[in-house]
Amino acid sequence: MGLTVRQNPSMSELTTLRLGGTAIAEVHVEDVRDLDALPGMLSTLGGTPLMLGRGSNLLARDGELPLTLVRVPEPAKPEIVSVSGERTTVRADAGMGLPALLSWLAGKGLSGMEGLTGIPGCVGGAVAMNAGSYGTDMRAVMRRVLLFSPQCGLRWADLEDVITGYRHFAPRTEDHWFLVLAVEVDVVEATREAIKARMTEIMNTKRSTQPLDAWSAGCVFKNPAGESAGRLLDRSGFRGRHLGGMAFSEVHANFLINTGGGTSAQALELIAEAQATVAADHGVNLELEVKVIP
Ligand code: EPU
């Protein structure tokens, strides 16, 4: 038990884009009972705290970064916490992989999260950005979230205590930073076969329309209302556009990929060029979905 500190972690080893410089330190919270000591530890280490899951939506800048990473405890197995009529409530820890949670639910014949198939992050990251696909998102199933912040300590937040939107989640309280530790989701019973068939269908579609095996952080821009950022980028000629080791994917123009040796400077230059061109061509300001850190 305790808080374990590792100095100078490399962001290229901790993000799916596999690029970026070195943070000040990485703090592993081994047990929720250690959380009270976390704010003090972070003040001592300095830098801006960054809650890090699987790093699948992050674009880390190059060089020495004024960041201290926080990692949540090892996840326990998900647990059914209650069954009421049609509804089954399942609790999952933040550190669990989202794909692993979806497999667990499918194995139990519990339906509701299949649309999130193919999203690579962990449960905590999925909550913290309200990850979504196929017309659903985390908010659609979320019942309450276990949060920690220096101001409010450890508490379960109900849906009315948080603000959610398209790829957005924030507690209503004025927290400097918050850590997602667990979530409870409401799902319903269905046959395992039907759930698995839907997941396979989604995975097959994503495999043919998204570069799932490339080093990427998923879609780099949010979709503007009623449009697809990928389609706009494609129409503006960005599909396959390269700069050094970075490129907009040939498979889907809204995926920025690291083809090897890419840098965040190259990524940010491509992003700026794409934003300027799409604004000029289509009158649309593309907003980043990936989080640029710091
Ligand atoms: N399209 C193009 N060219 C491209 C890419 C897409 O013409 O290079 C067209 C497609 O042919 C289709 C339309 O644009 O007609 C929409 O494409 P797609 O179905 O791939 O969906 P998307 O709007 O590009 C969104 C999410 C994805 C999610 C998929 C599937 C965002 C920014 N993207 O993509 O989420 O997986 O729907 O539900 O919300 C992510 O958030 O990281 C992400 C990958």
Boltz pocket constraint, residues with backbone or C-beta under 6 A from the ligand:
constraints:
  - pocket:
      binder: B
      contacts: [[A, 132], [A, 133], [A, 134], [A, 135], [A, 209], [A, 217], [A, 218], [A, 219], [A, 220], [A, 221], [A, 222], [A, 223], [A, 227], [A, 228], [A, 229], [A, 230], [A, 231], [A, 234], [A, 239], [A, 249], [A, 251], [A, 252], [A, 253], [A, 254], [A, 289]]
      max_distance: 6.0
